[in-house]
Amino acid sequence: MLPISLRQLQVFESVARHLSHSRAAAELYLSQPAVSMQIKQAENAVGLPLFEQVGKKLHLTAAGIELLHYARSMLQLMQEMESVFDEMKGLERGQLNISVVSTANYFMPQLLAKFIQAHPRIRVSLSVANRDAVIKQLTENIADLAIMGQPPQGTDMRADAFMENPLVVIAAPSHLLASAKKIQPKQLAKETFLLREQGSGTRGVVERFFVTHKLALPAHMEMDTNEAIKQSVQAGMGIGIISRHGIELELETKRLVVLDVDHFPIVRHWYIVHRKDKRPSTAAQEFERFLLQESLNMMPHS
């Protein structure tokens, strides 16, 4: 086997992640022929094809799947080495890739803006996705850390709670329960609920709430985003249960109200999640410290 260069590994990892030469070229600021040449050289070094074209789609071969595992490990080690030497030189710089679930995006931009202002030499990229996609980005070493309300199961991830995440029951201001006090769970059970898809954190909370009170899950409609839930609740289609962090604007503009329900808010937490086997960069450590300090100022106003 011929020696394989770090540049070839970097190009290969990008093509393998996107399954596209053109997207990898755009990400790495290379021309498509340059990407194709690097992949060809990597295949010559390995002595086996790394990709196969089926119709219009690109797929990894068995050799490509093996190489991807080693490529990610080696590129991660190189990043860690650079970070360690930067630290020894007293330099604060580096790249920080953060992935957040969509609800957390209501408060993350203002936190990130403050962090970037305090640490201008750290380059930050933010990806907003659903929970499954965020976990995938962590697993594939694309994200350095993630922010989510329901950490993944298993022992390969570390999750640290950093801020309360109160879940509240919302309705349109014209709803019959809008001005009611001490609403009981059995009253809620008669309403139509607008819920997130199965597997989402808030959906699990709603299901457990009704099980705890020995009630069947009420009539409901599933929606795949919190924005869709808010719009539908405003339109009077039903009531929803959502993070208080996601409705500040709607409460200020009186487009939504928080119902006074017994046993609510249900207080969960936001978590900083990262892989246990990945040494956090100086930038990631600094961001985690920053989040823990800032979280005290981030509680929503009553």
C-alpha positions, -999 to +999 in steps of 0.1 A: +000+000+000+013+035-010+013+062+017-019+082+018-017+119+025-038+139+051-051+160+023-064+129+005-080+117+037-096+152+042-110+152+007-122+116+010-140+122+043-158+152+028-169+132-003-179+103+019-200+126+041-218+144+013-217+114-012-211+141-037-179+154-054-195+188-061-206+194-025-172+183-012-155+207-037-176+236-025-169+228+012-131+225+006-129+254-019-115+231-045-124+225-081-143+192-089-114+179-110-091+185-080-114+165-057-117+137-083-079+136-086-074+134-048-099+105-046-082+087-075-048+091-056-064+078-024-078+048-043-043+041-058-028+043-023-053+019-009-053-003-040-091-007-039-120+014-052-135+036-024-167+046-041-191+031-066-217+048-088-251+032-089-273+052-113-268+088-103-260+080-067-225+076-052-220+049-026-191+039-004-176+005-011-166-019+017-130-005+015-145+031+016-165+023+048-133+010+064-112+040+053-138+064+066-135+051+101-097+055+101-099+089+082-122+104+109-100+091+137-068+105+121-083+139+112-097+142+148-062+134+162-047+161+139-073+187+152-065+177+188-028+181+182-032+215+166-054+225+196-029+213+221+000+233+205-021+264+202-029+261+239+008+257+247+015+289+226-012+307+245-032+311+214-070+312+215-082+301+181-096+272+163-128+259+147-159+251+167-187+232+151-219+233+171-251+214+163-284+222+180-320+209+179-345+233+164-360+245+197-326+255+211-322+278+181-345+303+198-318+312+223-285+300+208-279+328+182-278+355+210-255+333+231-233+326+201-231+363+192-219+371+227-193+343+226-179+353+192-176+389+204-156+377+234-135+352+213-131+368+179-104+344+168-125+313+172-144+304+140-179+291+149-203+272+127-239+264+138-260+236+124-297+234+133-314+201+128-339+176+143-327+154+172-318+124+151-297+144+127-279+162+156-270+128+172-257+116+138-235+147+135-220+140+169-215+103+161-198+111+127-175+136+144-190+165+123-201+184+155-177+191+184-207+194+207-245+196+206-272+213+225-304+192+230-332+187+255-331+149+256-296+134+255-290+102+236-290+069+254-258+049+257-224+053+272-204+068+244-218+103+249-214+127+278-243+150+286-241+180+311-272+199+321-266+237+318-300+254+318-336+247+328-361+240+299-396+246+312-424+231+291-457+249+291-492+243+277-501+269+251-534+280+235-548+307+214-560+338+235-595+330+223-595+294+237-621+286+263-594+276+288-573+308+282-585+325+314-592+294+335-573+288+367-558+255+380-568+235+350-568+197+359-552+170+337-586+154+331-598+187+316-568+187+292-576+152+282-608+164+264-588+188+242-572+182+208-534+183+211-508+194+185-478+172+191-443+166+178-435+133+160-429+101+181-393+100+193-391+137+200-383+149+236-415+169+241-437+141+227-422+118+253-430+143+281-466+146+270-471+109+268-456+104+303-477+132+317-510+115+307-498+080+317-488+094+351-523+108+356-539+075+343-554+092+312-553+081+276-534+103+252-559+128+239-570+133+203-540+147+185-523+158+153-486+153+146-464+181+134-427+179+126-417+214+138-424+236+167-432+265+143-460+244+128-474+237+163-473+274+172-490+284+140-517+258+144-524+267+180-527+303+170-552+293+144-573+276+171-567+240+159-559+228+194-534+232+222-498+223+224-470+217+249-438+235+240-406+249+255-411+283+271-379+294+254-396+290+220-426+313+226-413+346+240-422+366+209-457+351+206-464+359+243-452+395+239-474+400+209-503+382+226-506+357+198-504+328+223-511+324+260-497+299+286-525+280+303-526+277+341-524+239+343-518+219+375-484+202+375-470+226+348-445+239+339-427+205+336-391+215+341-366+196+320-331+207+311-309+217+281-278+196+278-244+201+263-235+167+247-202+155+233-185+122+225-166+107+254-138+095+232-131+129+217-107+152+236-125+186+236-106+214+219-097+246+237-125+263+218-151+237+229-140+238+265-142+276+265-177+275+249-189+250+275-176+272+303-193+302+287-226+284+284-226+274+321-219+310+331-245+325+308-273+300+315-282+319+347-291+350+327-311+330+302-341+320+322-373+334+305-391+362+322-423+352+341 
